[in-house]
Amino acid sequence: MLSCKKATRLVSQGLDRRLPFGQRVALRVHLAICDGCTNFKKQTEFLRRAVARLGNPAAEP
Amino acid sequence: MDDFRSRVERERSYLLRYAGLQLRDPHAAEDAVQETLLAALAGEATLQGRANLRTWLTGILKHKIIDAIRRASREAPSASEDEFEALFDERGHWLEMPSAWADPDASLEQKRFFAALEACLQRLPQKISQAFMMREHLGLDTDEICKELAITPTHCWVLLYRARMALRECLEKDWFGAKGK
């Protein structure tokens, strides 16, 4: 069983590369039962959307 | 010509802020912007038909920023995930679980949110912030970041992990927590 600490590392790596099959499955099982890590995952995905829009020329005065 | 020059010159402060956020070094930012303005003035013809001067200049500046990072980064600091050890118990479970952020995307419409995000980015150590901005803002993949920063993929993932952990905490404290649920 994956710990939350390990799960957060896999969530982060999953944003940067395709995880090996075993890790992907272990992470999915963990996320299905862990609200904390699920929130963490949503927040890292939100960070991606936010930082992509940072300094967007069209949004500046 | 003079008109074009003054229009370009008016974008200087915007470009400086943009470069400063990513390079975290006022001198390097100044240099990158200077190179951008020179390149822009030399290449006025290529702007023809493109609507937005600022978008065009920002595009040039992104390349200058990557060049500057490449020049500046020869060594990387030792990477460790241990600083977030305190967030977990000895079995690796959250001591305090992240709670859901209420409608985070609504924040993307607010200027004040981006000011808070910038402040959080400023607090990251330089190398971490550079790796993170290369990944999430400039859209480079891990291989490219490794090459630019001369680090291993594992090191790169550790830097990105630390950036995400720190930014999540910072936004939780300074924005989503402060805003109320």
gemmi code that builds the backbone of each chain (N, CA, C; Angstrom):
import gemmi

chains = {
    "A": [
        ("MET", (0.835, -1.216, 0.000), (0.000, 0.000, 0.000), (0.861, 1.253, 0.000)),
        ("LEU", (0.562, 2.141, -0.913), (1.314, 3.389, -1.074), (1.064, 4.315, 0.121)),
        ("SER", (2.108, 4.955, 0.623), (1.889, 5.997, 1.636), (1.522, 7.300, 0.919)),
        ("CYS", (0.957, 8.249, 1.667), (0.612, 9.544, 1.063), (1.868, 10.265, 0.582)),
        ("LYS", (2.937, 10.116, 1.361), (4.185, 10.790, 0.984), (4.637, 10.317, -0.393)),
        ("LYS", (4.629, 8.995, -0.567), (5.036, 8.420, -1.850), (4.023, 8.790, -2.945)),
        ("ALA", (2.743, 8.785, -2.578), (1.710, 9.103, -3.567), (1.874, 10.530, -4.105)),
        ("THR", (2.217, 11.478, -3.217), (2.383, 12.861, -3.697), (3.542, 12.950, -4.698)),
        ("ARG", (4.595, 12.150, -4.467), (5.718, 12.167, -5.418), (5.292, 11.629, -6.778)),
        ("LEU", (4.465, 10.576, -6.741), (4.014, 9.996, -8.012), (3.043, 10.939, -8.724)),
        ("VAL", (2.202, 11.615, -7.956), (1.283, 12.589, -8.566), (2.103, 13.644, -9.309)),
        ("SER", (3.139, 14.156, -8.643), (3.976, 15.194, -9.243), (4.688, 14.649, -10.487)),
        ("GLN", (5.309, 13.476, -10.362), (6.016, 12.884, -11.516), (5.067, 12.596, -12.670)),
        ("GLY", (3.836, 12.242, -12.320), (2.849, 11.942, -13.351), (2.541, 13.150, -14.230)),
        ("LEU", (2.830, 14.345, -13.718), (2.642, 15.553, -14.528), (3.815, 15.778, -15.487)),
        ("ASP", (4.900, 15.038, -15.271), (6.115, 15.281, -16.044), (6.531, 14.108, -16.925)),
        ("ARG", (5.961, 12.933, -16.690), (6.283, 11.781, -17.531), (5.174, 10.755, -17.367)),
        ("ARG", (5.145, 9.790, -18.278), (4.189, 8.702, -18.152), (4.757, 7.716, -17.133)),
        ("LEU", (4.020, 7.480, -16.034), (4.511, 6.585, -14.988), (4.498, 5.145, -15.490)),
        ("PRO", (5.439, 4.324, -14.978), (5.396, 2.888, -15.298), (4.058, 2.299, -14.834)),
        ("PHE", (3.631, 1.230, -15.500), (2.305, 0.651, -15.267), (2.019, 0.372, -13.786)),
        ("GLY", (2.954, -0.288, -13.118), (2.742, -0.665, -11.716), (2.486, 0.544, -10.825)),
        ("GLN", (3.256, 1.605, -11.036), (3.092, 2.823, -10.237), (1.767, 3.507, -10.547)),
        ("ARG", (1.382, 3.438, -11.810), (0.143, 4.074, -12.217), (-1.049, 3.415, -11.519)),
        ("VAL", (-1.003, 2.077, -11.480), (-2.090, 1.322, -10.837), (-2.098, 1.588, -9.337)),
        ("ALA", (-0.918, 1.530, -8.721), (-0.830, 1.747, -7.268), (-1.355, 3.133, -6.902)),
        ("LEU", (-1.009, 4.119, -7.736), (-1.456, 5.485, -7.465), (-2.979, 5.598, -7.613)),
        ("ARG", (-3.510, 4.961, -8.640), (-4.958, 5.039, -8.863), (-5.718, 4.420, -7.690)),
        ("VAL", (-5.221, 3.295, -7.202), (-5.851, 2.633, -6.049), (-5.796, 3.553, -4.832)),
        ("HIS", (-4.634, 4.178, -4.632), (-4.485, 5.063, -3.487), (-5.446, 6.257, -3.579)),
        ("LEU", (-5.499, 6.868, -4.755), (-6.340, 8.065, -4.924), (-7.825, 7.751, -4.727)),
        ("ALA", (-8.194, 6.515, -5.051), (-9.602, 6.133, -4.920), (-10.066, 6.175, -3.472)),
        ("ILE", (-9.127, 6.005, -2.533), (-9.533, 5.969, -1.128), (-8.981, 7.138, -0.315)),
        ("CYS", (-8.199, 8.019, -0.936), (-7.548, 9.074, -0.143), (-7.954, 10.468, -0.637)),
        ("ASP", (-8.773, 11.161, 0.148), (-9.223, 12.504, -0.228), (-8.077, 13.513, -0.233)),
        ("GLY", (-7.180, 13.377, 0.736), (-6.068, 14.324, 0.858), (-5.224, 14.334, -0.410)),
        ("CYS", (-4.857, 13.142, -0.874), (-4.012, 13.061, -2.066), (-4.784, 13.429, -3.325)),
        ("THR", (-6.091, 13.139, -3.336), (-6.921, 13.542, -4.477), (-6.977, 15.071, -4.568)),
        ("ASN", (-7.141, 15.719, -3.410), (-7.109, 17.195, -3.402), (-5.744, 17.705, -3.850)),
        ("PHE", (-4.706, 17.049, -3.356), (-3.348, 17.435, -3.750), (-3.193, 17.374, -5.275)),
        ("LYS", (-3.689, 16.298, -5.861), (-3.579, 16.123, -7.317), (-4.319, 17.247, -8.054)),
        ("LYS", (-5.546, 17.534, -7.612), (-6.314, 18.615, -8.258), (-5.576, 19.940, -8.142)),
        ("GLN", (-4.935, 20.150, -6.988), (-4.249, 21.427, -6.767), (-3.007, 21.563, -7.636)),
        ("THR", (-2.281, 20.453, -7.842), (-1.101, 20.542, -8.716), (-1.541, 20.781, -10.163)),
        ("GLU", (-2.678, 20.206, -10.552), (-3.184, 20.437, -11.910), (-3.657, 21.886, -12.071)),
        ("PHE", (-4.248, 22.412, -11.000), (-4.655, 23.825, -11.018), (-3.429, 24.739, -11.136)),
        ("LEU", (-2.370, 24.406, -10.378), (-1.127, 25.189, -10.463), (-0.644, 25.260, -11.916)),
        ("ARG", (-0.748, 24.136, -12.601), (-0.314, 24.112, -14.000), (-1.125, 25.107, -14.828)),
        ("ARG", (-2.449, 25.095, -14.651), (-3.287, 26.027, -15.429), (-2.962, 27.478, -15.065)),
        ("ALA", (-2.744, 27.710, -13.768), (-2.511, 29.085, -13.305), (-1.181, 29.622, -13.827)),
        ("VAL", (-0.123, 28.819, -13.699), (1.209, 29.299, -14.086), (1.309, 29.463, -15.599)),
        ("ALA", (0.572, 28.640, -16.336), (0.569, 28.794, -17.795), (0.025, 30.171, -18.182)),
        ("ARG", (-0.896, 30.701, -17.371), (-1.526, 31.991, -17.704), (-0.816, 33.188, -17.093)),
        ("LEU", (0.197, 32.933, -16.304), (0.930, 34.008, -15.640), (1.577, 34.917, -16.679)),
        ("GLY", (1.386, 36.225, -16.503), (2.039, 37.170, -17.413), (1.500, 37.100, -18.824)),
        ("ASN", (0.331, 36.510, -18.987), (-0.316, 36.461, -20.295), (-0.506, 37.881, -20.817)),
        ("PRO", (0.160, 38.251, -21.912), (0.146, 39.638, -22.378), (-1.277, 40.189, -22.530)),
        ("ALA", (-2.190, 39.356, -22.994), (-3.544, 39.830, -23.238), (-4.248, 40.249, -21.965)),
        ("ALA", (-3.802, 39.669, -20.813), (-4.487, 39.952, -19.561), (-3.951, 41.205, -18.866)),
        ("GLU", (-2.838, 41.718, -19.391), (-2.244, 42.887, -18.751), (-2.850, 44.170, -19.309)),
        ("PRO", (-2.860, 45.234, -18.515), (-3.413, 46.511, -19.003), (-2.542, 47.102, -20.097)),
    ],
    "B": [
        ("MET", (9.807, 54.897, -38.056), (10.870, 54.161, -37.364), (10.945, 54.582, -35.904)),
        ("ASP", (10.998, 55.928, -35.689), (11.058, 56.422, -34.319), (9.815, 56.023, -33.556)),
        ("ASP", (8.702, 55.978, -34.275), (7.453, 55.595, -33.648), (7.522, 54.141, -33.192)),
        ("PHE", (8.060, 53.283, -34.062), (8.210, 51.874, -33.701), (9.131, 51.729, -32.488)),
        ("ARG", (10.239, 52.488, -32.532), (11.193, 52.444, -31.425), (10.532, 52.815, -30.099)),
        ("SER", (9.719, 53.856, -30.117), (9.125, 54.293, -28.849), (8.030, 53.324, -28.387)),
        ("ARG", (7.352, 52.706, -29.345), (6.350, 51.699, -28.954), (7.032, 50.508, -28.289)),
        ("VAL", (8.162, 50.085, -28.864), (8.925, 48.972, -28.290), (9.438, 49.359, -26.904)),
        ("GLU", (9.951, 50.578, -26.828), (10.536, 51.049, -25.563), (9.489, 51.091, -24.442)),
        ("ARG", (8.241, 51.395, -24.808), (7.179, 51.451, -23.799), (6.896, 50.091, -23.163)),
        ("GLU", (7.289, 49.020, -23.828), (7.036, 47.675, -23.286), (8.132, 47.234, -22.324)),
        ("ARG", (9.157, 48.072, -22.160), (10.323, 47.648, -21.380), (9.963, 47.216, -19.953)),
        ("SER", (9.145, 48.008, -19.272), (8.896, 47.695, -17.864), (8.092, 46.393, -17.727)),
        ("TYR", (7.161, 46.172, -18.662), (6.434, 44.899, -18.640), (7.399, 43.726, -18.836)),
        ("LEU", (8.277, 43.851, -19.810), (9.216, 42.771, -20.127), (10.181, 42.523, -18.966)),
        ("LEU", (10.585, 43.607, -18.307), (11.508, 43.470, -17.175), (10.864, 42.669, -16.041)),
        ("ARG", (9.593, 42.965, -15.804), (8.882, 42.259, -14.743), (8.758, 40.772, -15.106)),
        ("TYR", (8.436, 40.531, -16.360), (8.266, 39.165, -16.853), (9.584, 38.387, -16.719)),
        ("ALA", (10.674, 38.997, -17.152), (11.975, 38.327, -17.112), (12.446, 38.163, -15.662)),
        ("GLY", (12.188, 39.183, -14.854), (12.641, 39.136, -13.458), (11.988, 38.003, -12.701)),
        ("LEU", (10.740, 37.748, -13.012), (10.014, 36.687, -12.326), (10.638, 35.329, -12.616)),
        ("GLN", (11.144, 35.154, -13.822), (11.684, 33.845, -14.179), (13.165, 33.709, -13.902)),
        ("LEU", (13.909, 34.806, -14.027), (15.357, 34.705, -13.849), (15.769, 34.974, -12.411)),
        ("ARG", (14.977, 35.753, -11.693), (15.240, 36.035, -10.291), (16.572, 36.739, -10.085)),
        ("ASP", (17.002, 37.443, -11.065), (18.279, 38.160, -10.983), (18.102, 39.419, -11.823)),
        ("PRO", (18.031, 40.588, -11.167), (17.717, 41.827, -11.893), (18.688, 42.116, -13.030)),
        ("HIS", (19.973, 41.789, -12.841), (20.946, 42.080, -13.895), (20.725, 41.183, -15.102)),
        ("ALA", (20.500, 39.899, -14.824), (20.250, 38.955, -15.926), (18.962, 39.339, -16.650)),
        ("ALA", (17.967, 39.794, -15.888), (16.688, 40.191, -16.493), (16.895, 41.409, -17.390)),
        ("GLU", (17.650, 42.375, -16.876), (17.961, 43.587, -17.639), (18.659, 43.227, -18.957)),
        ("ASP", (19.626, 42.315, -18.874), (20.352, 41.892, -20.081), (19.424, 41.224, -21.090)),
        ("ALA", (18.576, 40.324, -20.576), (17.682, 39.584, -21.477), (16.725, 40.548, -22.186)),
        ("VAL", (16.233, 41.533, -21.435), (15.301, 42.500, -22.017), (16.023, 43.382, -23.039)),
        ("GLN", (17.239, 43.798, -22.690), (18.026, 44.615, -23.615), (18.250, 43.870, -24.936)),
        ("GLU", (18.623, 42.602, -24.839), (18.844, 41.794, -26.047), (17.548, 41.667, -26.852)),
        ("THR", (16.444, 41.541, -26.121), (15.142, 41.409, -26.781), (14.788, 42.677, -27.552)),
        ("LEU", (15.005, 43.833, -26.912), (14.663, 45.103, -27.560), (15.542, 45.332, -28.796)),
        ("LEU", (16.820, 44.981, -28.670), (17.721, 45.132, -29.822), (17.284, 44.225, -30.962)),
        ("ALA", (16.970, 42.967, -30.604), (16.524, 42.021, -31.638), (15.235, 42.514, -32.286)),
        ("ALA", (14.373, 43.100, -31.457), (13.087, 43.580, -31.972), (13.300, 44.741, -32.951)),
        ("LEU", (14.169, 45.679, -32.579), (14.404, 46.840, -33.432), (15.065, 46.420, -34.740)),
        ("ALA", (15.920, 45.394, -34.637), (16.592, 44.915, -35.854), (15.620, 44.144, -36.744)),
        ("GLY", (14.575, 43.592, -36.135), (13.685, 42.722, -36.904), (12.300, 43.288, -37.107)),
        ("GLU", (12.220, 44.606, -37.135), (10.914, 45.261, -37.257), (10.057, 44.653, -38.372)),
        ("ALA", (10.707, 44.326, -39.501), (9.975, 43.835, -40.667), (9.168, 42.572, -40.356)),
        ("THR", (9.704, 41.723, -39.478), (9.022, 40.446, -39.213), (7.757, 40.630, -38.383)),
        ("LEU", (7.595, 41.840, -37.835), (6.370, 42.082, -37.057), (5.184, 42.353, -37.986)),
        ("GLN", (5.484, 42.789, -39.203), (4.415, 43.157, -40.142), (3.304, 42.125, -40.141)),
        ("GLY", (2.103, 42.594, -40.000), (0.968, 41.694, -40.086), (0.636, 40.997, -38.779)),
        ("ARG", (1.505, 41.104, -37.791), (1.164, 40.501, -36.500), (0.521, 41.556, -35.632)),
        ("ALA", (-0.541, 41.191, -34.997), (-1.357, 42.188, -34.324), (-0.698, 42.758, -33.080)),
        ("ASN", (-0.174, 41.911, -32.226), (0.157, 42.353, -30.887), (1.659, 42.464, -30.651)),
        ("LEU", (2.108, 43.706, -30.450), (3.531, 43.955, -30.237), (4.042, 43.254, -28.990)),
        ("ARG", (3.239, 43.313, -27.917), (3.677, 42.731, -26.645), (3.839, 41.209, -26.740)),
        ("THR", (2.906, 40.574, -27.421), (2.991, 39.123, -27.600), (4.252, 38.755, -28.376)),
        ("TRP", (4.505, 39.547, -29.410), (5.682, 39.298, -30.246), (6.964, 39.460, -29.418)),
        ("LEU", (7.040, 40.552, -28.644), (8.229, 40.808, -27.824), (8.397, 39.718, -26.765)),
        ("THR", (7.276, 39.301, -26.168), (7.358, 38.266, -25.140), (7.902, 36.969, -25.729)),
        ("GLY", (7.506, 36.678, -26.952), (8.001, 35.480, -27.636), (9.519, 35.516, -27.803)),
        ("ILE", (10.042, 36.678, -28.190), (11.495, 36.823, -28.329), (12.153, 36.680, -26.952)),
        ("LEU", (11.534, 37.324, -25.966), (12.112, 37.324, -24.622), (12.213, 35.906, -24.044)),
        ("LYS", (11.217, 35.061, -24.334), (11.268, 33.682, -23.822), (12.548, 32.978, -24.254)),
        ("HIS", (12.933, 33.187, -25.512), (14.179, 32.571, -25.984), (15.392, 33.149, -25.262)),
        ("LYS", (15.368, 34.460, -25.035), (16.501, 35.094, -24.337), (16.588, 34.589, -22.898)),
        ("ILE", (15.437, 34.323, -22.289), (15.428, 33.820, -20.913), (16.040, 32.424, -20.858)),
        ("ILE", (15.660, 31.585, -21.817), (16.230, 30.236, -21.842), (17.740, 30.310, -22.050)),
        ("ASP", (18.181, 31.204, -22.945), (19.624, 31.383, -23.150), (20.311, 31.790, -21.852)),
        ("ALA", (19.672, 32.713, -21.117), (20.277, 33.222, -19.879), (20.376, 32.117, -18.837)),
        ("ILE", (19.325, 31.298, -18.754), (19.344, 30.200, -17.783), (20.439, 29.207, -18.146)),
        ("ARG", (20.555, 28.956, -19.446), (21.572, 28.012, -19.916), (22.964, 28.515, -19.521)),
        ("ARG", (23.186, 29.822, -19.750), (24.499, 30.387, -19.413), (24.764, 30.322, -17.910)),
        ("ALA", (23.727, 30.622, -17.133), (23.926, 30.778, -15.690), (24.037, 29.460, -14.945)),
        ("SER", (23.437, 28.407, -15.504), (23.372, 27.192, -14.695), (24.430, 26.189, -15.099)),
        ("ARG", (25.404, 26.098, -14.293), (26.442, 25.102, -14.517), (26.378, 24.059, -13.395)),
        ("GLU", (26.032, 24.495, -12.218), (25.938, 23.529, -11.108), (24.553, 23.627, -10.457)),
        ("ALA", (24.086, 22.525, -9.953), (22.786, 22.494, -9.290), (22.993, 22.193, -7.806)),
        ("PRO", (22.149, 22.753, -6.963), (22.281, 22.476, -5.534), (21.824, 21.047, -5.243)),
        ("SER", (22.245, 20.507, -4.117), (21.837, 19.149, -3.779), (20.323, 19.137, -3.569)),
        ("ALA", (19.698, 18.111, -4.101), (18.239, 18.049, -4.022), (17.820, 17.134, -2.892)),
        ("SER", (16.783, 17.536, -2.214), (16.285, 16.687, -1.139), (14.790, 16.852, -1.026)),
        ("GLU", (14.120, 15.783, -0.712), (12.676, 15.875, -0.535), (12.354, 16.001, 0.949)),
        ("ASP", (13.417, 16.018, 1.767), (13.226, 15.890, 3.208), (12.528, 17.083, 3.849)),
        ("GLU", (12.606, 18.247, 3.183), (12.043, 19.409, 3.861), (10.529, 19.306, 4.008)),
        ("PHE", (9.921, 18.377, 3.258), (8.469, 18.212, 3.392), (8.118, 17.032, 4.286)),
        ("GLU", (9.172, 16.427, 4.852), (9.027, 15.311, 5.790), (8.035, 15.666, 6.904)),
        ("ALA", (8.094, 16.915, 7.351), (7.297, 17.345, 8.498), (5.798, 17.330, 8.221)),
        ("LEU", (5.419, 17.246, 6.949), (3.993, 17.235, 6.619), (3.365, 15.861, 6.819)),
        ("PHE", (4.232, 14.818, 6.981), (3.735, 13.446, 7.059), (4.137, 12.805, 8.385)),
        ("ASP", (3.349, 11.821, 8.827), (3.742, 11.081, 10.032), (4.767, 10.004, 9.658)),
        ("GLU", (5.161, 9.191, 10.654), (6.246, 8.240, 10.380), (5.822, 7.133, 9.413)),
        ("ARG", (4.497, 6.962, 9.241), (4.038, 5.970, 8.260), (3.801, 6.602, 6.888)),
        ("GLY", (4.097, 7.880, 6.790), (3.975, 8.544, 5.486), (2.577, 9.056, 5.194)),
        ("HIS", (1.727, 9.137, 6.219), (0.387, 9.697, 6.008), (0.385, 11.186, 6.340)),
        ("TRP", (-0.518, 11.904, 5.704), (-0.629, 13.345, 5.962), (-0.896, 13.587, 7.445)),
        ("LEU", (-0.195, 14.545, 8.031), (-0.565, 14.995, 9.371), (-1.805, 15.871, 9.252)),
        ("GLU", (-1.795, 16.712, 8.230), (-2.978, 17.520, 7.954), (-3.285, 17.409, 6.462)),
        ("MET", (-4.369, 16.720, 6.147), (-4.709, 16.476, 4.742), (-5.014, 17.776, 4.003)),
        ("PRO", (-4.547, 17.889, 2.760), (-4.967, 19.037, 1.962), (-6.495, 19.016, 1.806)),
        ("SER", (-7.125, 20.150, 2.054), (-8.574, 20.193, 1.851), (-8.853, 20.767, 0.463)),
        ("ALA", (-10.057, 20.530, -0.020), (-10.393, 20.982, -1.369), (-10.428, 22.504, -1.427)),
        ("TRP", (-9.946, 23.071, -2.531), (-10.044, 24.513, -2.752), (-11.374, 24.788, -3.439)),
        ("ALA", (-12.087, 25.792, -2.911), (-13.395, 26.093, -3.483), (-13.242, 26.830, -4.813)),
        ("ASP", (-13.775, 26.251, -5.873), (-13.793, 26.865, -7.200), (-12.498, 27.595, -7.565)),
        ("PRO", (-11.374, 26.866, -7.604), (-10.089, 27.534, -7.846), (-10.049, 28.301, -9.168)),
        ("ASP", (-10.733, 27.791, -10.200), (-10.612, 28.441, -11.507), (-11.213, 29.840, -11.538)),
        ("ALA", (-12.106, 30.128, -10.598), (-12.637, 31.487, -10.509), (-11.499, 32.457, -10.182)),
        ("SER", (-10.501, 31.976, -9.457), (-9.357, 32.831, -9.096), (-8.572, 33.272, -10.321)),
        ("LEU", (-8.627, 32.456, -11.373), (-7.854, 32.791, -12.577), (-8.372, 34.062, -13.251)),
        ("GLU", (-9.541, 34.501, -12.843), (-10.092, 35.743, -13.403), (-9.687, 36.950, -12.555)),
        ("GLN", (-8.967, 36.709, -11.460), (-8.668, 37.808, -10.545), (-7.202, 38.194, -10.597)),
        ("LYS", (-6.963, 39.478, -10.799), (-5.593, 39.988, -10.823), (-4.874, 39.728, -9.512)),
        ("ARG", (-5.621, 39.891, -8.409), (-4.989, 39.735, -7.101), (-4.474, 38.316, -6.893)),
        ("PHE", (-5.154, 37.358, -7.512), (-4.671, 35.986, -7.401), (-3.282, 35.847, -8.004)),
        ("PHE", (-3.092, 36.466, -9.194), (-1.790, 36.321, -9.850), (-0.691, 37.046, -9.072)),
        ("ALA", (-1.059, 38.110, -8.383), (-0.070, 38.773, -7.517), (0.335, 37.830, -6.389)),
        ("ALA", (-0.637, 37.119, -5.818), (-0.334, 36.172, -4.741), (0.532, 35.028, -5.267)),
        ("LEU", (0.199, 34.556, -6.463), (0.977, 33.463, -7.067), (2.419, 33.900, -7.325)),
        ("GLU", (2.581, 35.115, -7.842), (3.935, 35.625, -8.076), (4.723, 35.721, -6.782)),
        ("ALA", (4.058, 36.188, -5.730), (4.736, 36.307, -4.436), (5.184, 34.927, -3.953)),
        ("CYS", (4.354, 33.917, -4.159), (4.718, 32.555, -3.765), (5.910, 32.050, -4.587)),
        ("LEU", (5.899, 32.351, -5.883), (7.003, 31.926, -6.754), (8.319, 32.577, -6.326)),
        ("GLN", (8.211, 33.861, -5.905), (9.422, 34.582, -5.482), (10.075, 33.927, -4.276)),
        ("ARG", (9.275, 33.248, -3.473), (9.826, 32.656, -2.251), (10.530, 31.327, -2.502)),
        ("LEU", (10.355, 30.766, -3.703), (11.043, 29.499, -3.994), (12.535, 29.747, -4.182)),
        ("PRO", (13.375, 28.772, -3.796), (14.795, 28.878, -4.141), (14.942, 28.987, -5.666)),
        ("GLN", (15.986, 29.697, -6.100), (16.108, 30.051, -7.509), (16.059, 28.862, -8.466)),
        ("LYS", (16.838, 27.816, -8.149), (16.919, 26.684, -9.074), (15.571, 25.978, -9.206)),
        ("ILE", (14.872, 25.893, -8.088), (13.563, 25.235, -8.093), (12.578, 26.050, -8.916)),
        ("SER", (12.609, 27.342, -8.704), (11.697, 28.208, -9.432), (11.993, 28.172, -10.942)),
        ("GLN", (13.262, 28.140, -11.301), (13.609, 28.084, -12.726), (13.118, 26.796, -13.366)),
        ("ALA", (13.379, 25.667, -12.688), (12.940, 24.376, -13.236), (11.419, 24.376, -13.399)),
        ("PHE", (10.726, 24.894, -12.376), (9.266, 24.885, -12.396), (8.721, 25.780, -13.514)),
        ("MET", (9.291, 26.978, -13.664), (8.820, 27.888, -14.704), (9.136, 27.332, -16.100)),
        ("MET", (10.284, 26.672, -16.249), (10.609, 26.075, -17.544), (9.582, 25.003, -17.891)),
        ("ARG", (9.181, 24.258, -16.865), (8.221, 23.178, -17.098), (6.808, 23.724, -17.337)),
        ("GLU", (6.336, 24.557, -16.417), (4.914, 24.899, -16.423), (4.581, 26.184, -17.178)),
        ("HIS", (5.537, 27.063, -17.303), (5.226, 28.286, -18.042), (5.772, 28.238, -19.464)),
        ("LEU", (7.036, 27.831, -19.594), (7.621, 27.782, -20.933), (7.265, 26.476, -21.638)),
        ("GLY", (6.765, 25.499, -20.868), (6.261, 24.271, -21.479), (7.329, 23.311, -21.981)),
        ("LEU", (8.537, 23.391, -21.417), (9.583, 22.436, -21.806), (9.314, 21.087, -21.141)),
        ("ASP", (9.819, 19.997, -21.750), (9.657, 18.710, -21.067), (10.893, 18.414, -20.214)),
        ("THR", (10.797, 17.339, -19.424), (11.851, 17.059, -18.449), (13.233, 16.947, -19.108)),
        ("ASP", (13.273, 16.276, -20.267), (14.561, 16.095, -20.948), (15.223, 17.435, -21.273)),
        ("GLU", (14.406, 18.365, -21.771), (14.963, 19.672, -22.130), (15.447, 20.417, -20.890)),
        ("ILE", (14.673, 20.325, -19.810), (15.054, 21.014, -18.570), (16.350, 20.418, -18.026)),
        ("CYS", (16.464, 19.094, -18.069), (17.688, 18.430, -17.610), (18.896, 18.955, -18.365)),
        ("LYS", (18.716, 19.091, -19.671), (19.825, 19.530, -20.500), (20.187, 20.968, -20.155)),
        ("GLU", (19.174, 21.843, -20.067), (19.449, 23.252, -19.797), (20.092, 23.443, -18.430)),
        ("LEU", (19.615, 22.709, -17.436), (20.116, 22.908, -16.075), (21.259, 21.947, -15.740)),
        ("ALA", (21.603, 21.082, -16.702), (22.669, 20.098, -16.489), (22.422, 19.255, -15.238)),
        ("ILE", (21.237, 18.678, -15.151), (20.904, 17.802, -14.021), (20.294, 16.509, -14.555)),
        ("THR", (20.173, 15.520, -13.669), (19.578, 14.242, -14.079), (18.051, 14.349, -14.039)),
        ("PRO", (17.352, 13.448, -14.750), (15.883, 13.460, -14.687), (15.373, 13.318, -13.248)),
        ("THR", (15.998, 12.445, -12.475), (15.559, 12.251, -11.088), (15.653, 13.553, -10.302)),
        ("HIS", (16.762, 14.240, -10.475), (16.956, 15.526, -9.805), (15.884, 16.521, -10.248)),
        ("CYS", (15.610, 16.501, -11.515), (14.602, 17.401, -12.076), (13.231, 17.135, -11.442)),
        ("TRP", (12.846, 15.864, -11.320), (11.547, 15.538, -10.720), (11.482, 15.969, -9.265)),
        ("VAL", (12.635, 15.859, -8.587), (12.677, 16.297, -7.185), (12.465, 17.813, -7.105)),
        ("LEU", (13.117, 18.561, -8.006), (12.940, 20.020, -8.000), (11.485, 20.391, -8.272)),
        ("LEU", (10.878, 19.717, -9.233), (9.484, 20.031, -9.592), (8.540, 19.651, -8.453)),
        ("TYR", (8.842, 18.533, -7.799), (8.042, 18.106, -6.645), (8.107, 19.155, -5.530)),
        ("ARG", (9.316, 19.611, -5.258), (9.481, 20.610, -4.190), (8.756, 21.909, -4.542)),
        ("ALA", (8.819, 22.286, -5.808), (8.110, 23.509, -6.230), (6.612, 23.348, -5.997)),
        ("ARG", (6.064, 22.223, -6.391), (4.608, 22.027, -6.277), (4.181, 21.955, -4.821)),
        ("MET", (4.966, 21.261, -4.002), (4.639, 21.172, -2.576), (4.637, 22.564, -1.944)),
        ("ALA", (5.685, 23.334, -2.256), (5.825, 24.657, -1.640), (4.746, 25.617, -2.133)),
        ("LEU", (4.462, 25.586, -3.426), (3.459, 26.505, -3.981), (2.060, 26.171, -3.484)),
        ("ARG", (1.776, 24.886, -3.382), (0.472, 24.459, -2.874), (0.261, 24.992, -1.457)),
        ("GLU", (1.287, 24.824, -0.651), (1.211, 25.289, 0.742), (1.061, 26.802, 0.808)),
        ("CYS", (1.843, 27.488, -0.012), (1.842, 28.950, -0.003), (0.475, 29.502, -0.434)),
        ("LEU", (-0.086, 28.942, -1.493), (-1.397, 29.411, -1.962), (-2.499, 29.074, -0.968)),
        ("GLU", (-2.374, 27.913, -0.346), (-3.337, 27.506, 0.673), (-3.373, 28.540, 1.799)),
        ("LYS", (-2.173, 28.952, 2.210), (-2.050, 29.868, 3.334), (-2.443, 31.298, 2.929)),
        ("ASP", (-1.913, 31.764, 1.807), (-2.042, 33.182, 1.453), (-3.267, 33.500, 0.607)),
        ("TRP", (-3.851, 32.491, -0.028), (-4.972, 32.814, -0.916), (-6.228, 32.033, -0.555)),
        ("PHE", (-6.185, 30.719, -0.745), (-7.418, 29.948, -0.575), (-7.860, 29.887, 0.886)),
        ("GLY", (-6.872, 29.786, 1.790), (-7.213, 29.769, 3.207), (-7.728, 31.125, 3.664)),
        ("ALA", (-7.031, 32.180, 3.210), (-7.360, 33.538, 3.642), (-8.714, 33.993, 3.107)),
        ("LYS", (-9.089, 33.428, 1.960), (-10.313, 33.833, 1.283), (-11.557, 33.316, 2.016)),
        ("GLY", (-11.356, 32.235, 2.788), (-12.511, 31.626, 3.449), (-13.163, 30.635, 2.525)),
        ("LYS", (-13.864, 29.676, 3.078), (-14.424, 28.599, 2.258), (-15.825, 28.946, 1.775)),
    ],
}
model = gemmi.Model(1)
for chain_id, residues in chains.items():
    chain = gemmi.Chain(chain_id)
    for i, (resn, *xyz) in enumerate(residues, 1):
        res = gemmi.Residue()
        res.name, res.seqid = resn, gemmi.SeqId(i, " ")
        for name, pos in zip(("N", "CA", "C"), xyz):
            atom = gemmi.Atom()
            atom.name, atom.element = name, gemmi.Element(name[0])
            atom.pos, atom.b_iso = gemmi.Position(*pos), 0.0
            res.add_atom(atom)
        chain.add_residue(res)
    model.add_chain(chain)
structure = gemmi.Structure()
structure.add_model(model)
structure.setup_entities()
